[in-house]
Amino acid sequence: MKGQMISIEADVKEAQKALSGTSKSLKSISRKVVSVAARGTVKTIKGAIRANTKRRTGELLKAYRYKVKKDGSASIFPKGADGSRLILAKASALTHGATITPRKGRGWLQVSGNGYFARPKEVTIRPRGFVQAGERYAENGEYMNDVQKVVDKELAKYWGN
């Protein structure tokens, strides 16, 4: 589905320059920086989910994950608790919004509430923008403070402080 996966490629030149004297390889440094950016993006998405939903949606909070690829890029995607991608429909509807209409031949939807049933002709779900919050976080480089912490930690390990 369009817009459900975020791909991150970070500019790691500054971190590579800072860590060039250590035993870390350039590939290891770039993977570490991308991992920090991806982890922060997932954290931002989960924060947006908590802020924009009335009920706690544990399934949706657990769904967003990241994977750093061998080429040094990362993907952020929803994955169901059972390993399936069935959560995609729920994540897409809540992130981008949706209008649900009945199937052909049936004139209504049946929605159950607290002890009642309603039969509206359509249901509109407002967009909540979880993925967009993560995209803004990654695009604005808000993860650079975390990258600096990682660089400082690696330098402290190298210099024995």
Disulfide bonds with the S-S distance in Angstrom:
none
